[in-house]
């Protein structure tokens, strides 16, 4: 993993630690809030439903999904990822609707050979069309302790946060012809599965099943959003343990924009906006707005 830092990186990380002390998670209960949708006993409920582990072996991975569908909200979970050689594995935390023209907002954590940093893969789909990938290295060891990963989704923007630090914002640029997920309610999914055809170094490093079963831990899961009314595409009610509805208009202030720029400059390793091979006709229009 990352073992040395510049003075500016060290200063930033000290600030992150301080912000973590102020970050209060309002946890849901896995027993009440989610269903296991594949993997059966590989998903284990612990600590009265406050902790859930997913495991992967050569036969199958595992995953869970929220009972509710949401139209906008803030979604948080804490994860502790697979230590050691996790090459070929992918752990996920994402929102998705159903069907070929589905919407989706992705956090994916791509496994690594022992001693190499994890890759955090983000993407946004609208009406079945994705191709908005950005990838990052983490500035800490995500296997040593739990860290908080958050998706904020409202009608203006989508924000990806790590320990409450923004790493990416995808704005609603429908005014310039860019699709934005805003009409399809989505459920929250988390999973662990084998993707050694692409996950690690483009599929060159395969899963070593001698290390199986692999396990990822989730805790402090919170879905604070607008729950879809049955049989409708509109919001029926909000569910919030602390009546915090700030996600409806949440954006970045100057300090947060500065922090995000530093993170992106320091830790982003792939940006579809800069990939000329993907856009021979010119960069996507939303990239010009950044």
N, C-alpha and C positions, 0 to 999 in steps of 0.2 A: 504494500500500500504506500501512500504518500508518506515519506518519513522526514522530509526537511522542507522548510518554508522560508520565503523572503521575509524581511521585517514587516512589510505591509500585509502579507498573508497572515503572519502571526498575530498582528494587531486585529485583523478582521476576525480571526478565529476566537480570540479572547472576547470580542464583542458578541459573537454567536453564543458562546457559553453563557454570557450574562443574559442574553435574550431568552435562552432556554429556561433560565430560572423564573422568568416572568410568564412563560407560556403555560397556560392552564388548559388541560384537555378535559372535555366533558364527554366521558366515555359512554357508549352504548353497551348493551349486553348482547353478545353474540347469540346466546340461546334464544333471545327474543326477536332479534332484528334480522337474522340472516338464515338462508337455507344452504345446505351443501348441495352443489349441483353436479359435481363429479368427484370420483375418488373415494367415496364412502368413508370407511374407517381411517383413511389417511388424513382426514380432517379431525383434529382432536380438540375438544372444548375443555379448558382448564380454568381453575380459579373461579368457579361458579359462573363461567361464561365471560369473564373479563379478558381472558387470553385464549387465542386459538392458534394452533400450529397446523401448517400444511406440509405434507411430505410427498416426495417423489421417489419412486423406485422404477425398475426397468419395465414393470407392467403398466403403471399409470402414475399420473400426477394427481392433483386434487385442487378443488376450488370452492368458493362460496359466493353468494350473491344476496343482496338485500331483498327483503320481502317487498319493500316499497319502491315505487318509481318516483323520480324527482324531476321537476322542471325548474332548474336553477338551484343553487345552494352552495354551501361550503362543506367539503368532505375531507376528513382527516383520519389518518391512522398512523400508528407507530409500528415500524418494522425492524426486525433484526434478521439480517440476511445470512446466507449459508457461509460458514467459515471455510478456509482452506481452498481446495480445488473444487470450484463450482462450475467449471467450464461446461458449456452446453445447456445450462439451466437458465430459465427465465422466471422470475417472480414478478407479479403484476399487481397493480392497484389502478383501476380505471372505471370509467362510466361508459355505458353503451345502451343504445336502443336496439330494436330488433329489425330484421329484414335486410334486403340487399341495399336499400338506400338508407342505411342506418347512420346515426351520429355516434361519435365515440371520442373520448378524451383520455389519453393514455399516459400512465407512468409504467414503464417496464424496466426491470433491473436485470441486466445481462451478466451472466456469470463469468468467471475468470479463472485462469490458472493460478495456482497458489502464488501469493506475493504480488499479484497484479491488481490494479484498482478496478472496482466495479464500473460499468458504464450505465448511466441513467438515460434511458431512451424515452423521449416524449413525442407525442403525435396528436393531431386533431383531425377527425373525420367529420364531414358534413354531407349529408345525403349520399353516403356511400363513397365519397371521394376523400382520400387522405393525402399522402405525399407531403406532409408538413413536418417532417422529422427534424428534431434537434436533439443532440446528445451531449452529455456532460460527464466529467469525472467528479467524484465526490471528494471533498476536502477533509474527510475523516474516514475511519474504518467502520463501515456500516454493519460489520459482523460482530463487533466487540460490544455494542450496546444498542438500545433502541433509539431511533430517531424518527421525527415526525415528518410525514409527507402529506401535502394538502393540495387540493384542487378547489379553486374558487371559480364558480361559473355563474355569470349573470348575463343580462341581455346586451351589455356593453363589451364584455371581455371575458377571457379565460386566463386564470393565473395559476402557475405551478410554483409551489413553495416547498422548500426544504428547511425544516426547523424554523419555520416562519420567515425565511429569507426568500424573496422572489428570485427565481432563476429564468422564468419565461413568462411573457404576456402575449396572448393571441387576441388581438382586438377585433371587434365586429366592424369589418370593412365592407359590408354589403353595398354601401353607397358607391363603391368602385368595382362592384361585380364579384366580390369574394364571398363564397358560401360560408355561413356561420351556423353552428348548431343552436337552434333556439326554439324549435317547434315540437321536437320529439322528446317526450319524457324518457329518462334513462335510469337504469338501475346501477348500483355500484357492484363491481366484481373484483375479487382478488383470487389469484391462482398461482400455482407452481407447476411448471411443465417442462418437458424436454424439447429444446429447439436447437439441437446441435448441428442442424443443417445450415444455420445462419448466425446463431447468437454470439459465438466467440470467434473473433478474428475471421468473420465472414464464413464460418462453418469449418475452418481449417482445424480447429481444436475441438475434439469430440468429447462427449460425456464419458467419464471414467466410472463405470458402474460398480467398480470395486469400492467406491466411496459411498455408495447408496446404502440406506435411504438418505436423501437430502431433506433438510427441514428448514422452513421459514416460520418465524413467529410474528403474530399480529396482536396488538393490544390497543387500548384507548381509541377504539373505532368510534367515529362520530359522523353522522349524516345530519347536518343541520340545513334543511332545505324545504322546498315547496313540494309537498306530496301530491302526486297526481290523483285527481278525483276519479273514482272507478268509472270506466266507460267514457272517459273524457280525456282530451289532450291539455286541459287547463289545470291550474293549481286548485286543489280543494282546501288545503290547510298547510300551515307550516308546522314543523316539529323542531323544537329547540329546547334544550335543557336549561338555557339561560336567557331566553328571549332576545338573543343577539341576532338582529336581522341586518347587520352591517354588510353582509355578503351581497345584498341586493344592489349596492352602488359602489362596492369596494374597488378602489384603484390604487395607484402608487403616488405617494408624496415625493418631494425632491430627494429626501434622504433614502427612501426605498429605491428610487430610480438609480441613484448613485451606487447603492449597494448591488443592485442587479447588474449594472454595467460592469462593475468590478468582477463579479462572479462570472459573467459571461466571457469577459476578456481573459480571465484566469483559467477557467475550467471547461468551457464549451469546446468540444472536439469535432462536432459536425453541425452544419447549419444548411438546410436545404436552400436557403436564400442565396448561399454562396456557391452552390453546386451547379456550375455552368453546364455540365453534362446532362443534368436533369431538366434544364430550361434553355434549350438551344435558341428559342425565340425571344429570350430576355427573361430577367428575373420576374417572379410572380409579383403582381401589383401590390399585395400587402407588404412585401419586403421593402418597397420604396418608401413606405410610411414609417419604417422603424428608424 
